[in-house]
Amino acid sequence: MTLAGLRQRLREQLAGGESPALDTDVLLCHVLGKPRSFLLAWPEYQPTPAELDRLAALVARRQRGEPVAHLTGVREFWSLELEVSPDTLIPRPDTELMVEAALARLPAAPATLVDLGTGTGAIALALKSERPADTVLAVEFNPQAAALARRNSERMELDIEVREGCWFDPLAGLHFDMILSNPPYIDAADPHLQSGDVRFEPVSALVAEQQGMADLRQLIAEAPRHLVAGGWLLLEHGWQQGAGVRNDFTAGGYRQVETLRDYGGQERITLGQWPGRQDAEEQGK
């Protein structure tokens, strides 16, 4: 069978998914070891029996719902090819909004940043790639995920320090110009946990208590002890949590509190600037 015919057949086989055309091309490129342009330039190419067998196995797994990123072992984020695994969340395109927001607010001079719950290291590595003079730390509770983030850092030659621990525990005495996190924020009762890629991702990275707000509230409350005056906290959250997160930021003494919408128009990133304890106390008077 020619590549053109195979491509059409695979799209039909994967029609039950969210993006059958994209999934087809990603799997074909992965098996053939070719760029996507090859699929267009060489429609008459006939895959080998070994390539067809490997492709059939991957398509069967995709039909059972496994994420394409787990099938290929990689996911692109901010033009970086990240190694991924079932130990971490798969980086989403909407999270690139946090990188954009961070770059717009960081000072021109070299800064010190930390990404809490780094997973693959996506946010930390994206920022290091754009600001090589910055000191970038990353914290991860899961040892396997921390090891994965270190591998991504080493492979890309982007020097970030990955520390293991829960939120701020490994950061005693340290202060940052910016703290970023994409923490667990899904309610355990959310029916979406039973569908799509999240079925194959670690629950500990998805679900939080208090209807998904527990970790967000902890980060908002504890971040001021680790922010310099004028430092920023940026948090990703669920599309219905924007108002609650803004209220917690404001009640916590942050200023310039704002929620940014993702590429689908949903509230996704809330951020605020820590004014410094004296200024915060004066604001509260």
TIVEX-850349 format. One record per residue (C-alpha): x, y, z; residue number from 1; residue in one letter. Coordinates in steps of 0.05 Angstrom, whole numbers. Example, Ala and Ser with C-alpha at 12.3 -4.5 7.8 and 13.67 -1.06 7.14 Angstrom:
// residues 2
<rec><east>246</east><north>-90</north><up>156</up><seq>1</seq><type>a</type></rec>
<rec><east>273</east><north>-21</north><up>143</up><seq>2</seq><type>s</type></rec>
// end
This chain:
// residues 285
<rec><east>0</east><north>0</north><up>0</up><seq>1</seq><type>m</type></rec>
<rec><east>25</east><north>70</north><up>-17</up><seq>2</seq><type>t</type></rec>
<rec><east>35</east><north>123</north><up>37</up><seq>3</seq><type>l</type></rec>
<rec><east>-24</east><north>163</north><up>9</up><seq>4</seq><type>a</type></rec>
<rec><east>-71</east><north>103</north><up>14</up><seq>5</seq><type>g</type></rec>
<rec><east>-45</east><north>84</north><up>83</up><seq>6</seq><type>l</type></rec>
<rec><east>-54</east><north>155</north><up>108</up><seq>7</seq><type>r</type></rec>
<rec><east>-127</east><north>155</north><up>87</up><seq>8</seq><type>q</type></rec>
<rec><east>-140</east><north>87</north><up>118</up><seq>9</seq><type>r</type></rec>
<rec><east>-110</east><north>107</north><up>184</up><seq>10</seq><type>l</type></rec>
<rec><east>-152</east><north>170</north><up>187</up><seq>11</seq><type>r</type></rec>
<rec><east>-213</east><north>126</north><up>180</up><seq>12</seq><type>e</type></rec>
<rec><east>-189</east><north>78</north><up>234</up><seq>13</seq><type>q</type></rec>
<rec><east>-176</east><north>136</north><up>282</up><seq>14</seq><type>l</type></rec>
<rec><east>-240</east><north>173</north><up>266</up><seq>15</seq><type>a</type></rec>
<rec><east>-267</east><north>163</north><up>336</up><seq>16</seq><type>g</type></rec>
<rec><east>-213</east><north>207</north><up>366</up><seq>17</seq><type>g</type></rec>
<rec><east>-209</east><north>282</north><up>373</up><seq>18</seq><type>e</type></rec>
<rec><east>-157</east><north>293</north><up>318</up><seq>19</seq><type>s</type></rec>
<rec><east>-153</east><north>233</north><up>270</up><seq>20</seq><type>p</type></rec>
<rec><east>-114</east><north>270</north><up>216</up><seq>21</seq><type>a</type></rec>
<rec><east>-62</east><north>297</north><up>264</up><seq>22</seq><type>l</type></rec>
<rec><east>-56</east><north>231</north><up>301</up><seq>23</seq><type>d</type></rec>
<rec><east>-46</east><north>195</north><up>235</up><seq>24</seq><type>t</type></rec>
<rec><east>10</east><north>241</north><up>213</up><seq>25</seq><type>d</type></rec>
<rec><east>46</east><north>241</north><up>280</up><seq>26</seq><type>v</type></rec>
<rec><east>46</east><north>165</north><up>283</up><seq>27</seq><type>l</type></rec>
<rec><east>68</east><north>158</north><up>211</up><seq>28</seq><type>l</type></rec>
<rec><east>125</east><north>207</north><up>221</up><seq>29</seq><type>c</type></rec>
<rec><east>145</east><north>171</north><up>285</up><seq>30</seq><type>h</type></rec>
<rec><east>147</east><north>102</north><up>253</up><seq>31</seq><type>v</type></rec>
<rec><east>181</east><north>125</north><up>188</up><seq>32</seq><type>l</type></rec>
<rec><east>230</east><north>171</north><up>223</up><seq>33</seq><type>g</type></rec>
<rec><east>211</east><north>226</north><up>174</up><seq>34</seq><type>k</type></rec>
<rec><east>186</east><north>298</north><up>179</up><seq>35</seq><type>p</type></rec>
<rec><east>114</east><north>314</north><up>162</up><seq>36</seq><type>r</type></rec>
<rec><east>135</east><north>343</north><up>95</up><seq>37</seq><type>s</type></rec>
<rec><east>155</east><north>273</north><up>73</up><seq>38</seq><type>f</type></rec>
<rec><east>83</east><north>251</north><up>76</up><seq>39</seq><type>l</type></rec>
<rec><east>65</east><north>304</north><up>25</up><seq>40</seq><type>l</type></rec>
<rec><east>126</east><north>298</north><up>-19</up><seq>41</seq><type>a</type></rec>
<rec><east>127</east><north>222</north><up>-26</up><seq>42</seq><type>w</type></rec>
<rec><east>55</east><north>197</north><up>-29</up><seq>43</seq><type>p</type></rec>
<rec><east>77</east><north>138</north><up>-71</up><seq>44</seq><type>e</type></rec>
<rec><east>125</east><north>111</north><up>-18</up><seq>45</seq><type>y</type></rec>
<rec><east>108</east><north>40</north><up>4</up><seq>46</seq><type>q</type></rec>
<rec><east>123</east><north>26</north><up>78</up><seq>47</seq><type>p</type></rec>
<rec><east>160</east><north>-38</north><up>93</up><seq>48</seq><type>t</type></rec>
<rec><east>126</east><north>-96</north><up>127</up><seq>49</seq><type>p</type></rec>
<rec><east>163</east><north>-81</north><up>192</up><seq>50</seq><type>a</type></rec>
<rec><east>139</east><north>-8</north><up>189</up><seq>51</seq><type>e</type></rec>
<rec><east>67</east><north>-31</north><up>177</up><seq>52</seq><type>l</type></rec>
<rec><east>70</east><north>-80</north><up>235</up><seq>53</seq><type>d</type></rec>
<rec><east>97</east><north>-27</north><up>282</up><seq>54</seq><type>r</type></rec>
<rec><east>45</east><north>23</north><up>258</up><seq>55</seq><type>l</type></rec>
<rec><east>-12</east><north>-26</north><up>267</up><seq>56</seq><type>a</type></rec>
<rec><east>8</east><north>-38</north><up>340</up><seq>57</seq><type>a</type></rec>
<rec><east>10</east><north>37</north><up>355</up><seq>58</seq><type>l</type></rec>
<rec><east>-57</east><north>49</north><up>320</up><seq>59</seq><type>v</type></rec>
<rec><east>-89</east><north>-6</north><up>362</up><seq>60</seq><type>a</type></rec>
<rec><east>-64</east><north>27</north><up>426</up><seq>61</seq><type>r</type></rec>
<rec><east>-89</east><north>94</north><up>402</up><seq>62</seq><type>r</type></rec>
<rec><east>-157</east><north>64</north><up>388</up><seq>63</seq><type>q</type></rec>
<rec><east>-159</east><north>42</north><up>461</up><seq>64</seq><type>r</type></rec>
<rec><east>-149</east><north>114</north><up>481</up><seq>65</seq><type>g</type></rec>
<rec><east>-75</east><north>118</north><up>497</up><seq>66</seq><type>e</type></rec>
<rec><east>-47</east><north>188</north><up>485</up><seq>67</seq><type>p</type></rec>
<rec><east>-6</east><north>197</north><up>423</up><seq>68</seq><type>v</type></rec>
<rec><east>49</east><north>229</north><up>465</up><seq>69</seq><type>a</type></rec>
<rec><east>55</east><north>164</north><up>505</up><seq>70</seq><type>h</type></rec>
<rec><east>59</east><north>124</north><up>440</up><seq>71</seq><type>l</type></rec>
<rec><east>115</east><north>166</north><up>412</up><seq>72</seq><type>t</type></rec>
<rec><east>148</east><north>184</north><up>478</up><seq>73</seq><type>g</type></rec>
<rec><east>153</east><north>258</north><up>460</up><seq>74</seq><type>v</type></rec>
<rec><east>111</east><north>321</north><up>458</up><seq>75</seq><type>r</type></rec>
<rec><east>130</east><north>388</north><up>430</up><seq>76</seq><type>e</type></rec>
<rec><east>122</east><north>448</north><up>476</up><seq>77</seq><type>f</type></rec>
<rec><east>148</east><north>518</north><up>460</up><seq>78</seq><type>w</type></rec>
<rec><east>186</east><north>488</north><up>401</up><seq>79</seq><type>s</type></rec>
<rec><east>222</east><north>441</north><up>449</up><seq>80</seq><type>l</type></rec>
<rec><east>216</east><north>366</north><up>439</up><seq>81</seq><type>e</type></rec>
<rec><east>203</east><north>339</north><up>509</up><seq>82</seq><type>l</type></rec>
<rec><east>208</east><north>267</north><up>531</up><seq>83</seq><type>e</type></rec>
<rec><east>143</east><north>247</north><up>564</up><seq>84</seq><type>v</type></rec>
<rec><east>119</east><north>187</north><up>603</up><seq>85</seq><type>s</type></rec>
<rec><east>59</east><north>162</north><up>643</up><seq>86</seq><type>p</type></rec>
<rec><east>93</east><north>191</north><up>705</up><seq>87</seq><type>d</type></rec>
<rec><east>75</east><north>262</north><up>685</up><seq>88</seq><type>t</type></rec>
<rec><east>22</east><north>305</north><up>654</up><seq>89</seq><type>l</type></rec>
<rec><east>28</east><north>313</north><up>579</up><seq>90</seq><type>i</type></rec>
<rec><east>45</east><north>387</north><up>565</up><seq>91</seq><type>p</type></rec>
<rec><east>-15</east><north>423</north><up>535</up><seq>92</seq><type>r</type></rec>
<rec><east>-12</east><north>480</north><up>484</up><seq>93</seq><type>p</type></rec>
<rec><east>-52</east><north>525</north><up>530</up><seq>94</seq><type>d</type></rec>
<rec><east>4</east><north>522</north><up>582</up><seq>95</seq><type>t</type></rec>
<rec><east>47</east><north>561</north><up>533</up><seq>96</seq><type>e</type></rec>
<rec><east>5</east><north>620</north><up>553</up><seq>97</seq><type>l</type></rec>
<rec><east>40</east><north>619</north><up>620</up><seq>98</seq><type>m</type></rec>
<rec><east>107</east><north>623</north><up>586</up><seq>99</seq><type>v</type></rec>
<rec><east>83</east><north>683</north><up>545</up><seq>100</seq><type>e</type></rec>
<rec><east>56</east><north>717</north><up>608</up><seq>101</seq><type>a</type></rec>
<rec><east>121</east><north>705</north><up>645</up><seq>102</seq><type>a</type></rec>
<rec><east>164</east><north>734</north><up>589</up><seq>103</seq><type>l</type></rec>
<rec><east>121</east><north>796</north><up>587</up><seq>104</seq><type>a</type></rec>
<rec><east>131</east><north>810</north><up>662</up><seq>105</seq><type>r</type></rec>
<rec><east>202</east><north>789</north><up>678</up><seq>106</seq><type>l</type></rec>
<rec><east>253</east><north>844</north><up>687</up><seq>107</seq><type>p</type></rec>
<rec><east>305</east><north>857</north><up>633</up><seq>108</seq><type>a</type></rec>
<rec><east>361</east><north>839</north><up>681</up><seq>109</seq><type>a</type></rec>
<rec><east>375</east><north>765</north><up>697</up><seq>110</seq><type>p</type></rec>
<rec><east>322</east><north>738</north><up>745</up><seq>111</seq><type>a</type></rec>
<rec><east>311</east><north>678</north><up>790</up><seq>112</seq><type>t</type></rec>
<rec><east>251</east><north>634</north><up>775</up><seq>113</seq><type>l</type></rec>
<rec><east>220</east><north>570</north><up>801</up><seq>114</seq><type>v</type></rec>
<rec><east>169</east><north>523</north><up>769</up><seq>115</seq><type>d</type></rec>
<rec><east>131</east><north>483</north><up>822</up><seq>116</seq><type>l</type></rec>
<rec><east>106</east><north>415</north><up>802</up><seq>117</seq><type>g</type></rec>
<rec><east>148</east><north>417</north><up>740</up><seq>118</seq><type>t</type></rec>
<rec><east>131</east><north>348</north><up>711</up><seq>119</seq><type>g</type></rec>
<rec><east>169</east><north>343</north><up>645</up><seq>120</seq><type>t</type></rec>
<rec><east>202</east><north>409</north><up>660</up><seq>121</seq><type>g</type></rec>
<rec><east>163</east><north>443</north><up>604</up><seq>122</seq><type>a</type></rec>
<rec><east>152</east><north>512</north><up>635</up><seq>123</seq><type>i</type></rec>
<rec><east>221</east><north>516</north><up>666</up><seq>124</seq><type>a</type></rec>
<rec><east>257</east><north>494</north><up>603</up><seq>125</seq><type>l</type></rec>
<rec><east>217</east><north>540</north><up>558</up><seq>126</seq><type>a</type></rec>
<rec><east>235</east><north>600</north><up>600</up><seq>127</seq><type>l</type></rec>
<rec><east>308</east><north>579</north><up>605</up><seq>128</seq><type>k</type></rec>
<rec><east>310</east><north>573</north><up>529</up><seq>129</seq><type>s</type></rec>
<rec><east>286</east><north>645</north><up>522</up><seq>130</seq><type>e</type></rec>
<rec><east>326</east><north>674</north><up>580</up><seq>131</seq><type>r</type></rec>
<rec><east>391</east><north>635</north><up>587</up><seq>132</seq><type>p</type></rec>
<rec><east>420</east><north>684</north><up>638</up><seq>133</seq><type>a</type></rec>
<rec><east>364</east><north>670</north><up>688</up><seq>134</seq><type>d</type></rec>
<rec><east>371</east><north>622</north><up>746</up><seq>135</seq><type>t</type></rec>
<rec><east>315</east><north>571</north><up>737</up><seq>136</seq><type>v</type></rec>
<rec><east>296</east><north>520</north><up>790</up><seq>137</seq><type>l</type></rec>
<rec><east>242</east><north>467</north><up>785</up><seq>138</seq><type>a</type></rec>
<rec><east>209</east><north>427</north><up>840</up><seq>139</seq><type>v</type></rec>
<rec><east>175</east><north>359</north><up>831</up><seq>140</seq><type>e</type></rec>
<rec><east>145</east><north>312</north><up>883</up><seq>141</seq><type>f</type></rec>
<rec><east>146</east><north>249</north><up>840</up><seq>142</seq><type>n</type></rec>
<rec><east>218</east><north>221</north><up>836</up><seq>143</seq><type>p</type></rec>
<rec><east>205</east><north>190</north><up>767</up><seq>144</seq><type>q</type></rec>
<rec><east>179</east><north>255</north><up>740</up><seq>145</seq><type>a</type></rec>
<rec><east>238</east><north>293</north><up>770</up><seq>146</seq><type>a</type></rec>
<rec><east>286</east><north>246</north><up>735</up><seq>147</seq><type>a</type></rec>
<rec><east>248</east><north>257</north><up>670</up><seq>148</seq><type>l</type></rec>
<rec><east>255</east><north>333</north><up>677</up><seq>149</seq><type>a</type></rec>
<rec><east>329</east><north>325</north><up>690</up><seq>150</seq><type>r</type></rec>
<rec><east>337</east><north>282</north><up>627</up><seq>151</seq><type>r</type></rec>
<rec><east>301</east><north>335</north><up>586</up><seq>152</seq><type>n</type></rec>
<rec><east>346</east><north>389</north><up>615</up><seq>153</seq><type>s</type></rec>
<rec><east>409</east><north>350</north><up>600</up><seq>154</seq><type>e</type></rec>
<rec><east>388</east><north>329</north><up>530</up><seq>155</seq><type>r</type></rec>
<rec><east>370</east><north>400</north><up>510</up><seq>156</seq><type>m</type></rec>
<rec><east>431</east><north>429</north><up>546</up><seq>157</seq><type>e</type></rec>
<rec><east>385</east><north>478</north><up>583</up><seq>158</seq><type>l</type></rec>
<rec><east>413</east><north>484</north><up>653</up><seq>159</seq><type>d</type></rec>
<rec><east>357</east><north>482</north><up>704</up><seq>160</seq><type>i</type></rec>
<rec><east>362</east><north>454</north><up>775</up><seq>161</seq><type>e</type></rec>
<rec><east>309</east><north>402</north><up>792</up><seq>162</seq><type>v</type></rec>
<rec><east>295</east><north>391</north><up>866</up><seq>163</seq><type>r</type></rec>
<rec><east>251</east><north>337</north><up>895</up><seq>164</seq><type>e</type></rec>
<rec><east>197</east><north>353</north><up>946</up><seq>165</seq><type>g</type></rec>
<rec><east>128</east><north>382</north><up>958</up><seq>166</seq><type>c</type></rec>
<rec><east>117</east><north>453</north><up>935</up><seq>167</seq><type>w</type></rec>
<rec><east>161</east><north>500</north><up>975</up><seq>168</seq><type>f</type></rec>
<rec><east>192</east><north>448</north><up>1021</up><seq>169</seq><type>d</type></rec>
<rec><east>259</east><north>443</north><up>982</up><seq>170</seq><type>p</type></rec>
<rec><east>264</east><north>520</north><up>977</up><seq>171</seq><type>l</type></rec>
<rec><east>276</east><north>541</north><up>1049</up><seq>172</seq><type>a</type></rec>
<rec><east>307</east><north>610</north><up>1053</up><seq>173</seq><type>g</type></rec>
<rec><east>304</east><north>622</north><up>977</up><seq>174</seq><type>l</type></rec>
<rec><east>269</east><north>681</north><up>944</up><seq>175</seq><type>h</type></rec>
<rec><east>248</east><north>689</north><up>871</up><seq>176</seq><type>f</type></rec>
<rec><east>229</east><north>742</north><up>821</up><seq>177</seq><type>d</type></rec>
<rec><east>176</east><north>695</north><up>795</up><seq>178</seq><type>m</type></rec>
<rec><east>141</east><north>632</north><up>818</up><seq>179</seq><type>i</type></rec>
<rec><east>101</east><north>591</north><up>767</up><seq>180</seq><type>l</type></rec>
<rec><east>59</east><north>529</north><up>774</up><seq>181</seq><type>s</type></rec>
<rec><east>9</east><north>486</north><up>737</up><seq>182</seq><type>n</type></rec>
<rec><east>-16</east><north>449</north><up>799</up><seq>183</seq><type>p</type></rec>
<rec><east>-71</east><north>397</north><up>807</up><seq>184</seq><type>p</type></rec>
<rec><east>-138</east><north>433</north><up>802</up><seq>185</seq><type>y</type></rec>
<rec><east>-191</east><north>383</north><up>781</up><seq>186</seq><type>i</type></rec>
<rec><east>-247</east><north>362</north><up>828</up><seq>187</seq><type>d</type></rec>
<rec><east>-245</east><north>287</north><up>842</up><seq>188</seq><type>a</type></rec>
<rec><east>-318</east><north>283</north><up>821</up><seq>189</seq><type>a</type></rec>
<rec><east>-306</east><north>315</north><up>753</up><seq>190</seq><type>d</type></rec>
<rec><east>-333</east><north>267</north><up>700</up><seq>191</seq><type>p</type></rec>
<rec><east>-279</east><north>289</north><up>650</up><seq>192</seq><type>h</type></rec>
<rec><east>-230</east><north>247</north><up>690</up><seq>193</seq><type>l</type></rec>
<rec><east>-262</east><north>186</north><up>657</up><seq>194</seq><type>q</type></rec>
<rec><east>-249</east><north>208</north><up>585</up><seq>195</seq><type>s</type></rec>
<rec><east>-193</east><north>229</north><up>539</up><seq>196</seq><type>g</type></rec>
<rec><east>-119</east><north>230</north><up>553</up><seq>197</seq><type>d</type></rec>
<rec><east>-127</east><north>244</north><up>628</up><seq>198</seq><type>v</type></rec>
<rec><east>-147</east><north>171</north><up>639</up><seq>199</seq><type>r</type></rec>
<rec><east>-74</east><north>153</north><up>626</up><seq>200</seq><type>f</type></rec>
<rec><east>-42</east><north>209</north><up>667</up><seq>201</seq><type>e</type></rec>
<rec><east>-25</east><north>208</north><up>742</up><seq>202</seq><type>p</type></rec>
<rec><east>-85</east><north>225</north><up>785</up><seq>203</seq><type>v</type></rec>
<rec><east>-39</east><north>259</north><up>835</up><seq>204</seq><type>s</type></rec>
<rec><east>-21</east><north>311</north><up>782</up><seq>205</seq><type>a</type></rec>
<rec><east>-93</east><north>324</north><up>765</up><seq>206</seq><type>l</type></rec>
<rec><east>-138</east><north>322</north><up>826</up><seq>207</seq><type>v</type></rec>
<rec><east>-139</east><north>367</north><up>887</up><seq>208</seq><type>a</type></rec>
<rec><east>-185</east><north>372</north><up>947</up><seq>209</seq><type>e</type></rec>
<rec><east>-234</east><north>428</north><up>961</up><seq>210</seq><type>q</type></rec>
<rec><east>-266</east><north>420</north><up>892</up><seq>211</seq><type>q</type></rec>
<rec><east>-198</east><north>427</north><up>860</up><seq>212</seq><type>g</type></rec>
<rec><east>-177</east><north>490</north><up>898</up><seq>213</seq><type>m</type></rec>
<rec><east>-133</east><north>462</north><up>954</up><seq>214</seq><type>a</type></rec>
<rec><east>-65</east><north>466</north><up>921</up><seq>215</seq><type>d</type></rec>
<rec><east>-80</east><north>532</north><up>887</up><seq>216</seq><type>l</type></rec>
<rec><east>-98</east><north>562</north><up>955</up><seq>217</seq><type>r</type></rec>
<rec><east>-35</east><north>534</north><up>987</up><seq>218</seq><type>q</type></rec>
<rec><east>10</east><north>563</north><up>934</up><seq>219</seq><type>l</type></rec>
<rec><east>-24</east><north>632</north><up>938</up><seq>220</seq><type>i</type></rec>
<rec><east>-16</east><north>632</north><up>1014</up><seq>221</seq><type>a</type></rec>
<rec><east>56</east><north>608</north><up>1018</up><seq>222</seq><type>e</type></rec>
<rec><east>87</east><north>642</north><up>957</up><seq>223</seq><type>a</type></rec>
<rec><east>97</east><north>711</north><up>991</up><seq>224</seq><type>p</type></rec>
<rec><east>150</east><north>680</north><up>1037</up><seq>225</seq><type>r</type></rec>
<rec><east>190</east><north>664</north><up>974</up><seq>226</seq><type>h</type></rec>
<rec><east>177</east><north>725</north><up>930</up><seq>227</seq><type>l</type></rec>
<rec><east>220</east><north>787</north><up>928</up><seq>228</seq><type>v</type></rec>
<rec><east>184</east><north>853</north><up>931</up><seq>229</seq><type>a</type></rec>
<rec><east>153</east><north>862</north><up>862</up><seq>230</seq><type>g</type></rec>
<rec><east>158</east><north>788</north><up>847</up><seq>231</seq><type>g</type></rec>
<rec><east>103</east><north>751</north><up>809</up><seq>232</seq><type>w</type></rec>
<rec><east>62</east><north>689</north><up>821</up><seq>233</seq><type>l</type></rec>
<rec><east>30</east><north>655</north><up>760</up><seq>234</seq><type>l</type></rec>
<rec><east>-18</east><north>597</north><up>767</up><seq>235</seq><type>l</type></rec>
<rec><east>-55</east><north>555</north><up>716</up><seq>236</seq><type>e</type></rec>
<rec><east>-125</east><north>533</north><up>737</up><seq>237</seq><type>h</type></rec>
<rec><east>-191</east><north>506</north><up>712</up><seq>238</seq><type>g</type></rec>
<rec><east>-236</east><north>546</north><up>667</up><seq>239</seq><type>w</type></rec>
<rec><east>-288</east><north>556</north><up>721</up><seq>240</seq><type>q</type></rec>
<rec><east>-240</east><north>574</north><up>777</up><seq>241</seq><type>q</type></rec>
<rec><east>-218</east><north>643</north><up>754</up><seq>242</seq><type>g</type></rec>
<rec><east>-262</east><north>683</north><up>801</up><seq>243</seq><type>a</type></rec>
<rec><east>-244</east><north>642</north><up>862</up><seq>244</seq><type>g</type></rec>
<rec><east>-169</east><north>645</north><up>847</up><seq>245</seq><type>v</type></rec>
<rec><east>-172</east><north>721</north><up>836</up><seq>246</seq><type>r</type></rec>
<rec><east>-208</east><north>729</north><up>903</up><seq>247</seq><type>n</type></rec>
<rec><east>-154</east><north>689</north><up>938</up><seq>248</seq><type>d</type></rec>
<rec><east>-99</east><north>730</north><up>905</up><seq>249</seq><type>f</type></rec>
<rec><east>-132</east><north>795</north><up>925</up><seq>250</seq><type>t</type></rec>
<rec><east>-146</east><north>772</north><up>996</up><seq>251</seq><type>a</type></rec>
<rec><east>-74</east><north>750</north><up>1002</up><seq>252</seq><type>g</type></rec>
<rec><east>-48</east><north>820</north><up>988</up><seq>253</seq><type>g</type></rec>
<rec><east>-25</east><north>813</north><up>916</up><seq>254</seq><type>y</type></rec>
<rec><east>-34</east><north>871</north><up>868</up><seq>255</seq><type>r</type></rec>
<rec><east>-44</east><north>875</north><up>793</up><seq>256</seq><type>q</type></rec>
<rec><east>-85</east><north>811</north><up>797</up><seq>257</seq><type>v</type></rec>
<rec><east>-108</east><north>789</north><up>728</up><seq>258</seq><type>e</type></rec>
<rec><east>-135</east><north>727</north><up>695</up><seq>259</seq><type>t</type></rec>
<rec><east>-114</east><north>710</north><up>624</up><seq>260</seq><type>l</type></rec>
<rec><east>-156</east><north>669</north><up>575</up><seq>261</seq><type>r</type></rec>
<rec><east>-129</east><north>610</north><up>537</up><seq>262</seq><type>d</type></rec>
<rec><east>-131</east><north>600</north><up>462</up><seq>263</seq><type>y</type></rec>
<rec><east>-202</east><north>573</north><up>469</up><seq>264</seq><type>g</type></rec>
<rec><east>-226</east><north>636</north><up>505</up><seq>265</seq><type>g</type></rec>
<rec><east>-230</east><north>604</north><up>574</up><seq>266</seq><type>q</type></rec>
<rec><east>-201</east><north>634</north><up>637</up><seq>267</seq><type>e</type></rec>
<rec><east>-136</east><north>595</north><up>648</up><seq>268</seq><type>r</type></rec>
<rec><east>-78</east><north>634</north><up>681</up><seq>269</seq><type>i</type></rec>
<rec><east>-84</east><north>680</north><up>741</up><seq>270</seq><type>t</type></rec>
<rec><east>-26</east><north>722</north><up>763</up><seq>271</seq><type>l</type></rec>
<rec><east>-9</east><north>774</north><up>815</up><seq>272</seq><type>g</type></rec>
<rec><east>49</east><north>815</north><up>839</up><seq>273</seq><type>q</type></rec>
<rec><east>73</east><north>813</north><up>911</up><seq>274</seq><type>w</type></rec>
<rec><east>85</east><north>885</north><up>934</up><seq>275</seq><type>p</type></rec>
<rec><east>127</east><north>868</north><up>995</up><seq>276</seq><type>g</type></rec>
<rec><east>103</east><north>859</north><up>1066</up><seq>277</seq><type>r</type></rec>
<rec><east>104</east><north>932</north><up>1086</up><seq>278</seq><type>q</type></rec>
<rec><east>65</east><north>954</north><up>1025</up><seq>279</seq><type>d</type></rec>
<rec><east>16</east><north>897</north><up>1034</up><seq>280</seq><type>a</type></rec>
<rec><east>3</east><north>917</north><up>1106</up><seq>281</seq><type>e</type></rec>
<rec><east>-8</east><north>990</north><up>1084</up><seq>282</seq><type>e</type></rec>
<rec><east>-57</east><north>965</north><up>1031</up><seq>283</seq><type>q</type></rec>
<rec><east>-97</east><north>929</north><up>1085</up><seq>284</seq><type>g</type></rec>
<rec><east>-105</east><north>991</north><up>1129</up><seq>285</seq><type>k</type></rec>
// end
